[in-house]
Amino acid sequence: MFDIFAFPFFQRALVGGLLIGGMAPLLGMFLVLRRLSMIGDTIAHVSIAGVALGFLINVYPVGVGLIFALFGAIAIERLRRTYRTYAELSIAILLSGGVALATMLFTLGQGFNINVTSYFFGSIYTLDWIDLVTIFAVTIVVLGVIAFHSKEYFLLTFDEDAASVSGLPVRTLNITLTVLTALVISVSIKILGALLVSALLTIPVACSLLIARSFRHSLIWAIVFSEVAVLTGLIGAGELNLAPGATVVLLLIMILIVLIALKKGFKL
């Protein structure tokens, strides 16, 4: 039992998963409260196009995906300003464009389709030291920015107009938050896959909002739920030979169902 801990590939998977498990809900709290939950899926699909291009030109796929994610994040912010009344159009446009570009690149590189497919569903056990260093660097950046601008983002989340009137650089803060999300998404794809990566941004937050009574408590609980699901999911998947990314997400959904049931007074 738990012999899997002795394997280096599982140790790398555990470190990478726990780092992402802390970062994702931290950013997800701000995104969910601002009703930008779908931005994760959008950037993930744009990033997949970059991963496909990386395989095609034989350059580090995660790195190329990260560059695509950053451009996608900037494009979303520009489109949001163009369509102020219909801000969700920016997400729909980029999501469609990302899927279309990724599909086109798949057809140009039929030989690597199997490798790229793993980025759709996650391949956390294939993390190498370059991946871990990249994830760790992104973690430092995210924690640093959020810690330094925590008050600004708190005000921006709950009242963007008030933040603007008080003199805060709203445009810069918005772009920075979207870029941070792009960084987290791009380094998370190899762990959970593009189809599941937004789950860590949103489901832990959904769980925490059911029980927490303040923003700070919601943030803490979201990270706790995320880390518990990642740790338990990876161990369970390793021992039972299950898909790790899917196991983590299903555990989060189970936690959410239990919390909803308890909140409504059902007996389980």
C-alpha positions as CSV (number, residue, x, y, z in Angstrom):
1,M,0.0,0.0,0.0
2,F,1.3,3.5,-1.0
3,D,4.4,1.9,-2.6
4,I,3.9,4.4,-5.4
5,F,5.5,7.1,-3.3
6,A,8.8,5.5,-3.9
7,F,8.7,6.2,-7.7
8,P,10.3,9.5,-8.9
9,F,7.5,10.1,-11.5
10,F,4.9,10.0,-8.8
11,Q,6.9,12.3,-6.6
12,R,7.1,14.8,-9.4
13,A,3.4,14.4,-10.1
14,L,2.6,15.1,-6.5
15,V,4.7,18.2,-6.3
16,G,3.3,19.6,-9.5
17,G,-0.2,18.8,-8.6
18,L,-0.1,20.4,-5.2
19,L,1.5,23.6,-6.6
20,I,-1.3,23.8,-9.2
21,G,-3.9,22.9,-6.6
22,G,-2.9,26.0,-4.6
23,M,-2.6,28.4,-7.4
24,A,-5.7,27.6,-9.4
25,P,-8.4,28.3,-6.8
26,L,-6.5,31.4,-5.7
27,L,-7.1,32.9,-9.1
28,G,-10.4,31.1,-9.6
29,M,-12.0,33.0,-6.6
30,F,-11.5,36.3,-8.4
31,L,-12.7,34.9,-11.7
32,V,-15.8,33.2,-10.4
33,L,-16.9,36.3,-8.4
34,R,-16.4,38.4,-11.5
35,R,-18.4,35.9,-13.6
36,L,-15.5,34.9,-15.8
37,S,-15.5,31.2,-15.0
38,M,-15.3,30.2,-18.6
39,I,-12.1,32.0,-19.2
40,G,-10.2,28.9,-18.1
41,D,-11.6,26.8,-20.9
42,T,-11.0,29.5,-23.4
43,I,-7.3,30.0,-22.6
44,A,-6.8,26.2,-22.3
45,H,-8.0,25.7,-25.9
46,V,-5.8,28.5,-27.1
47,S,-2.9,27.0,-25.2
48,I,-3.5,23.6,-26.8
49,A,-3.0,25.2,-30.2
50,G,0.4,26.4,-29.0
51,V,1.2,22.9,-27.7
52,A,0.3,21.5,-31.1
53,L,2.6,24.0,-32.8
54,G,5.4,23.1,-30.4
55,F,5.2,19.5,-31.5
56,L,5.1,20.6,-35.1
57,I,8.2,22.7,-34.9
58,N,9.9,20.5,-32.3
59,V,10.0,23.2,-29.6
60,Y,9.1,22.7,-25.9
61,P,5.3,22.3,-26.2
62,V,4.4,23.7,-22.8
63,G,6.5,26.8,-23.5
64,V,4.8,27.4,-26.8
65,G,1.5,26.8,-25.2
66,L,2.3,29.4,-22.6
67,I,3.1,32.0,-25.2
68,F,-0.2,31.3,-27.0
69,A,-2.0,31.5,-23.7
70,L,-0.5,34.9,-23.0
71,F,-1.5,36.2,-26.4
72,G,-5.0,34.8,-25.8
73,A,-5.3,36.5,-22.5
74,I,-4.4,39.9,-24.0
75,A,-6.8,39.3,-26.9
76,I,-9.6,38.5,-24.4
77,E,-9.0,41.8,-22.6
78,R,-9.0,43.8,-25.8
79,L,-12.2,42.2,-27.0
80,R,-13.8,42.8,-23.6
81,R,-13.2,46.5,-24.1
82,T,-14.5,46.4,-27.6
83,Y,-17.7,44.7,-26.6
84,R,-18.3,46.2,-23.2
85,T,-22.0,45.4,-23.1
86,Y,-21.4,41.8,-24.3
87,A,-18.2,41.0,-22.6
88,E,-18.8,37.3,-22.8
89,L,-18.4,37.5,-26.6
90,S,-14.6,37.8,-26.1
91,I,-14.6,34.4,-24.4
92,A,-16.8,32.8,-27.1
93,I,-14.6,34.2,-30.0
94,L,-11.3,33.1,-28.5
95,L,-12.7,29.7,-27.6
96,S,-13.8,29.1,-31.2
97,G,-10.5,30.4,-32.6
98,G,-8.4,28.3,-30.2
99,V,-10.3,25.1,-31.2
100,A,-10.1,25.9,-34.9
101,L,-6.4,26.6,-34.8
102,A,-5.6,23.5,-32.8
103,T,-7.6,21.4,-35.2
104,M,-5.8,22.8,-38.2
105,L,-2.4,22.2,-36.6
106,F,-3.5,18.6,-35.8
107,T,-4.1,18.0,-39.5
108,L,-0.6,19.4,-40.3
109,G,1.1,17.0,-37.9
110,Q,-0.7,13.7,-38.0
111,G,2.3,11.9,-36.5
112,F,2.1,13.6,-33.1
113,N,-1.7,13.5,-32.6
114,I,-1.3,10.8,-29.9
115,N,1.1,13.0,-27.9
116,V,-1.1,16.1,-28.3
117,T,-4.1,14.2,-27.3
118,S,-2.5,13.6,-23.9
119,Y,-2.7,17.4,-23.3
120,F,-6.4,17.2,-23.7
121,F,-6.8,14.7,-20.9
122,G,-3.7,15.3,-18.9
123,S,-0.5,13.3,-18.4
124,I,0.7,14.3,-14.9
125,Y,2.9,11.2,-14.6
126,T,5.0,12.4,-17.5
127,L,6.1,15.6,-15.7
128,D,9.8,16.2,-15.9
129,W,12.1,18.6,-14.0
130,I,11.7,21.3,-16.6
131,D,7.9,21.2,-16.1
132,L,8.3,21.4,-12.3
133,V,10.7,24.3,-12.6
134,T,8.2,26.1,-14.9
135,I,5.3,25.4,-12.5
136,F,7.3,26.6,-9.5
137,A,8.3,29.8,-11.3
138,V,4.6,30.5,-12.2
139,T,3.6,29.8,-8.6
140,I,6.1,32.4,-7.3
141,V,4.8,35.0,-9.8
142,V,1.2,34.3,-9.0
143,L,1.6,34.4,-5.2
144,G,3.8,37.5,-5.4
145,V,1.3,39.5,-7.5
146,I,-1.8,38.5,-5.6
147,A,-0.1,39.2,-2.2
148,F,1.2,42.6,-3.3
149,H,-2.1,43.7,-4.9
150,S,-4.6,41.8,-2.7
151,K,-6.5,44.9,-1.6
152,E,-6.7,46.2,-5.2
153,Y,-8.1,42.9,-6.5
154,F,-10.5,42.6,-3.7
155,L,-12.1,46.0,-4.6
156,L,-11.9,45.3,-8.3
157,T,-13.7,42.0,-7.8
158,F,-16.7,43.4,-6.0
159,D,-17.0,46.9,-7.5
160,E,-15.0,47.7,-10.6
161,D,-16.5,51.1,-11.0
162,A,-15.5,52.1,-7.4
163,A,-12.0,50.8,-8.1
164,S,-11.8,53.0,-11.1
165,V,-13.2,56.1,-9.3
166,S,-10.7,55.5,-6.5
167,G,-7.8,55.8,-9.0
168,L,-6.8,52.2,-9.3
169,P,-5.2,51.2,-12.6
170,V,-8.2,49.0,-13.5
171,R,-7.1,48.2,-17.0
172,T,-3.6,47.1,-15.9
173,L,-5.1,45.0,-13.0
174,N,-7.5,43.3,-15.4
175,I,-4.8,42.4,-17.9
176,T,-2.5,41.2,-15.1
177,L,-5.2,38.9,-13.7
178,T,-5.9,37.5,-17.1
179,V,-2.2,37.0,-17.8
180,L,-1.8,35.2,-14.5
181,T,-4.7,33.0,-15.4
182,A,-3.1,32.2,-18.7
183,L,0.2,31.3,-16.9
184,V,-1.6,28.9,-14.6
185,I,-3.7,27.3,-17.3
186,S,-0.7,26.7,-19.6
187,V,1.3,25.0,-17.0
188,S,-1.7,23.0,-15.7
189,I,-2.6,21.5,-19.0
190,K,-0.1,18.7,-18.8
191,I,-1.5,17.8,-15.3
192,L,-5.2,17.9,-15.9
193,G,-5.6,18.4,-19.6
194,A,-7.4,21.2,-21.5
195,L,-10.8,19.6,-21.0
196,L,-10.5,19.5,-17.2
197,V,-8.1,22.3,-16.3
198,S,-10.9,24.9,-15.6
199,A,-12.3,22.5,-12.9
200,L,-9.6,23.5,-10.5
201,L,-10.3,27.1,-11.1
202,T,-14.0,26.8,-10.4
203,I,-15.2,23.8,-8.5
204,P,-13.1,24.4,-5.3
205,V,-14.5,27.9,-5.3
206,A,-18.0,26.6,-5.7
207,C,-17.5,24.3,-2.7
208,S,-16.1,27.1,-0.5
209,L,-18.9,29.5,-1.3
210,L,-21.3,27.1,0.2
211,I,-19.7,27.1,3.7
212,A,-17.6,30.2,4.1
213,R,-18.9,33.5,5.6
214,S,-16.2,35.9,4.3
215,F,-14.0,36.4,1.3
216,R,-10.9,35.3,3.2
217,H,-12.5,32.2,4.5
218,S,-13.8,31.3,1.0
219,L,-10.3,31.7,-0.4
220,I,-8.8,29.4,2.3
221,W,-11.5,26.8,2.0
222,A,-11.2,26.8,-1.8
223,I,-7.5,26.0,-1.6
224,V,-8.1,23.4,1.1
225,F,-10.7,21.6,-1.0
226,S,-8.4,21.8,-4.1
227,E,-5.4,20.4,-2.3
228,V,-7.3,17.6,-0.6
229,A,-8.8,16.5,-4.0
230,V,-5.4,16.7,-5.7
231,L,-3.6,14.7,-3.0
232,T,-6.4,12.1,-2.6
233,G,-7.0,11.9,-6.3
234,L,-3.4,11.3,-7.2
235,I,-2.9,8.6,-4.5
236,G,-6.2,6.9,-5.4
237,A,-5.4,7.0,-9.2
238,G,-1.9,5.7,-8.6
239,E,-3.0,2.8,-6.5
240,L,-6.1,1.9,-8.5
241,N,-4.6,2.6,-12.0
242,L,-7.1,5.3,-12.8
243,A,-6.8,8.5,-14.9
244,P,-5.3,11.0,-12.4
245,G,-6.8,14.2,-13.8
246,A,-10.3,12.8,-14.1
247,T,-10.1,11.3,-10.6
248,V,-9.2,14.7,-9.1
249,V,-12.1,16.4,-10.9
250,L,-14.6,13.7,-9.9
251,L,-13.5,14.0,-6.3
252,L,-14.1,17.7,-6.4
253,I,-17.6,17.2,-7.8
254,M,-18.3,14.6,-5.1
255,I,-17.2,17.1,-2.4
256,L,-19.5,19.7,-4.0
257,I,-22.5,17.3,-4.1
258,V,-22.0,16.4,-0.4
259,L,-21.7,20.0,0.6
260,I,-24.9,20.9,-1.3
261,A,-26.7,18.0,0.3
262,L,-25.6,19.0,3.8
263,K,-26.5,22.6,3.2
264,K,-30.0,21.6,2.2
265,G,-30.4,19.3,5.1
266,F,-30.4,16.0,3.3
267,K,-29.4,12.8,5.1
268,L,-26.7,11.0,3.1
